Amino acid sequence: MSGRTACAGACDPEPVTMDVTEAELLDAIRRLLDEPAEGVVVGVGDDAAVVRGGSGDLVLTTDGLVQDVHFELGSIAPRDLGAKAITVNVSDVAAMAASPRFAVSALTLSDRVDVAWTMELFGGMREACDEYALRLVGGNLAKGQEVAVIVTVTGEVSPGRAVTRAGARPGDRIVVTGSLGGAAAGLRLGRRRGGWSRVELEAIRRHVRPTARVGEAAVLARHGASAMIDVSDGLGSDLGRLCDTSGVGAVLRLKDLPVDAVATLDEALGGGEDYELVATLPSTEAVAAASSELHETFGVRLTDIGTVVPGTGVATEGSTTADQAAERGWDQFRS
């Protein structure tokens, strides 16, 4: 997952005192989240949640947002942060063509946030859960030096129908949903602190409040997606991972990349946090059929951006050098 902060230095609020006990805060969170839901036997408040499994394969993922790595407290509203923490995990489940089911969270709080901030955070988490028909059923609270929001999500997919990164074959078409670079452009524009146009505000929204392509993933799977990954660290990096796992190479047509209206080509290739889906489809006919259904059902475009080829690495059309595109992307251990 990508991790860029939206401002530097003195973004954080002043230290505050949490004027409740842990038990009181947990009780407030339980009242916000705990309501009857299908499949939930024991929800928030016990040692662990109890849920009823479905009849499909269980898909599990976990991801987190850490202060000063993925966000700064003064750069994102707590409601948006909570929603984003859920969405980035749902996106991973969607990339497997699975439906999200349940979530748990592990929240570390510092002395720079208070009860109101914490409840806003959980309010955003609940909004995202409602959007994706997901239920947050438990978790943990801890005190630490920095805020961290760690979420684990389970999903479900029909037996043997999960789409992995491993199935791409030479000759497959490479497609991507939506547009690329918008979130990275939103990060850049957000640092300007005002004076934004409507399209610039939409890019900022894409950065702080991304969308997981759950329904779109199901469409791609129905039309024969052989491999799939979500764009969290940048198209070049994430397509490179898909190719590495599948044991193939890729050739991208840069002229066909669906670059967001306010983004640069570099942001589209390496910006990350778009959470669009990159998939491989078996034929141009499959691309056309999937594109038509995505447009009619979700109003989302699907763009053919390249070809899977024998070999390794990601190159751009007209070049004989592999890995030039894959080198662009976010790596929190190198940045």
N, C-alpha and C positions, 0 to 999 in steps of 0.2 A: 504494500500500500504506500502511496505517496505521502510525503510529510514535509510540507513547507509552511512556515509561519508567515502571517500576513503583515507583521510589522516588527520592528526591531527595538531592543532596549526597553524603554520605559512604558510598555503597554499594560503591564499588570497593575491591578488595583492595589490599594494599601492593605496591609494585614487587617483582618477582622477577627472577632471572637464569635465562635459558634455557640449561641446562647441556648442550646438544647443538649440533652444527653443523647447518646447513641440510640438508646431504646426509643426515645421520643421521636427522633428523626426517622428511624426505621418504621415506626408506627405511622407516621405521616406518609411515608412512601408507600407502605402497604395499603393505606386507604386510597391513595391515588391509583394504584395498579390492580388491586385485588377485587375482581368481580368474576362472576361465573363465566366460564368459557368452555367450549367443546374440547374435550380431550384433557382438560386439566383436573386432576384428582386432588392434588394438594398444591396450592400456589404459594405466594409470597408469605414468609413468616415462620416456616418450619426449618429444620436442619437442611432439608433438600426438597425440591419440588418433585411431584409425582405426576407423570403424564401418561396417557394411553397412546401407544404407538399405532401407526396405520399399517397398511398391508404392503407397503413398498420398502425400498432400500432407504436406510437412514443416512443423511448427509450431514456432516458436522464441520463447522468452521469457527475460527476465533480470530479477532483482530482488535486493535486498540488505538486510541488517540491519546498521546502523551504530551503534556504541556512542554512548550519550548522545543518540541520536535515536530509535532503535527499541528499545533496551534499555540497562540498566546492568548491569555485570558481577556485582554482588552481588544482582541481582534475578531472575536466571534461571540454572538449572543449564546447564553447557555442553552436556550431552547433549540437553536440551530446545531450546537455541538451535540446535544443528546440525539437529535434526529440523525445527524451524520454518523454517529457511532453505530446506530442500528443499521443504517442504509449500506455502509461499506461492507458489513457482514452479509446482509441480504444479497448484495451484488455477487459475492462469492458463491452463494447458494444458487443464484440465478445462472451463473456461468456453468453450472453443472446440469442445467435444465431441470432443476428441482424447485419445489414450492416450499417457502419458509413455513415453519410450524411454531417453534418455541425458542425463547432466548433467556439467557441469564447474564447478569452483568457483575463486574467487580470494579467498584469505584473507589479510588483513592482521593481524599479531600485534603487540601492544605489550609493554612490559616489565612488564605487570600480569598476564600469563598465563604458565604454564609448560608443560612437555611433557605432564604428566598432564591438564591442562585441554584442551590441543589434541587429545589422543587421545580424550578424552571427547566433544569436539565432533564429531569425525569418526565416533565410534561412534554418535552420534545421527543424523548424516547417513546412515550406512549403514542404521540401523533404518528411517528413513523411505523410503529407496530400496527396501528389501526390501518394505515395506508396499505401495508403489505399482508394483512390478515395474519399477523404474527402475535403471539402472546408472550410478554415478559413475565416469567414465572418465579424469579428469585435472583439471588446474587449475594454480594458481600460489600460491606463498607469498611474502609480503613482510613487512618490518618497518616499523612506523609508530607514530604517537603514540596512535592509538585502534584498537580492534579493529573490523574490518569483515568480514562474511561475504557475499560476492557469489556468486550461483549462476546459471548459465544452464542451461536445460532445453530439450531438443528433444522433440517429440511427433509423432504420426502420426495422420492422419485420412483416411478414404476420399476420393478425389479429388472436389472440389467440395462436400464435405459439412460443412465447418467452419461452426459457428454463430458469427456475428459479432454486434457491437452494432448493426448497420445494418439489420436486417430487420423491426423491429417495425412493425405497421400499425394504424391506428385500428380499434377493435373487438376487438383481441387482449386476452386476459386476462393480467394480471400475476401471476405466482406466485413463491413463494420456498420453498426447502427448509428443513427444520429450524426453529430458533428464532433470534431476533435479540437482540442486546444482551448475550449471555452473556460474550463476551470482554471487552467494556468493563466489565461488572460484575466480572469476574475481576480486571482491572487495579485497579479501585477496592478490592475486598476484599483483594487481596494486600498493599496498603499497610497494612492493619490489623495484620499480623504476628501472626496466631494467633487461636484461638478460633473456627474456622470450622465450620459445619455441613456435612453431606454434600453438599447442593446447592450450597453456597458453594464447597466444594472442587472440585466439577465445573466451576463457572464459572471458577475459577482455572486449572484444567486446560485449558479451552477457550482461555484467553489464551496460555498458554505452550506448548501442544501442540495446535494446531488440526488439523482434519481437512479434506482436500481431497475434494470430491464427484465423483470420477472416474466411478464407475459410475452415479451419479445423473444426471450430465450426459448420458451415453449414452441413458438412459431418456427424458429430456426431448427429446433430439434425435429419437428414434424416434417420439415423439408430436407432432412437428411444431413444435418450438420455433423461432420465427422470429428471435429475438435472445436473447442471454444475456450475463451478466456476473457475476463473483464479488464478494461484499460484502467488500471490503478496507478501504474508507475510510468506510463507513456507507451504509445503504440510500438515504438521500436523495441523497447525492452520486453514488453509483454508478448508481442508476436515472436520475438526471439526465444522466449521461454517455451512457447507453444511448439515452435520448430524443433528446439532441442529435445523436448520430450517425445515428439513424434519421429525424430530422426530424419528430418527433411530440411530443406531450405525454402526461402521465399524470395520473390521478386516483387517489389512494390512499384506502382506507378504514382509518382508524387503528384503529377498533374491531376489525378483523379481523387486525391485525398479530400474528404469533406471538411475543410478547414472552417472553424467557426468565424463568424463575420468580423469579430474584433481580435482574432488570434493571428499569430504568425505561423509560418510553416514549422519553425523550430518548436513552438508551443504545441502544435498538433502532433508532431513526432515524439516529443520528449517531455511534454508538460505534465502528464499524468492527472489523476483524480477526475477524469471524465466519466468513468464507470459505464462507458459504452461497451458493447460486446463485439469482440473480434471472433469470427467463426470461419471455418472452411466448409464449403458446400461442393457437392460432387459435379455440378455442371452449370452452365449458363442458364439452362431451363429451370433448375432448382433456384438459382438466384432470382430469376424473374418472378417465379411463383411466390417465393418468400417475400420479396420486395412488395408485391401487390397486396399480400395479406397484411403485412406490417403497416402499409400506408392506409389501407381501408379500416383496420381494427384500431390502431394506435396513433395514426397520423405521424408515424416515424419512418424516415427514409432509411433505405439500406443501400450501401454503395459498394460496388465491386472495385477493389483497390489493388488487386494483384493476383499472383499465381503461386501455388506450391510447386516446388521443383526438387529434383534429386539434389543431394548434397547437404550443406550445413549453412547456417547464418542467414541474415536478412540483407539483401542488396536492393538497390533501386534500379529501375529500368534504364538500360543503356550503360550500366557500370559492370565491370567484372570483379569488383571488390566486395566481398561479403562483409557483413557485420557493421557496415558504416551506419545503417539505420538503428541497429540494435544497441549501439553505443549511446544513443540518446535516450535518456530516461532518468528517473529518480532512483537513487540507492542511498538510503539513510545511513549506511555504514561507510559510504565514501564521501558524503556531503557534509 
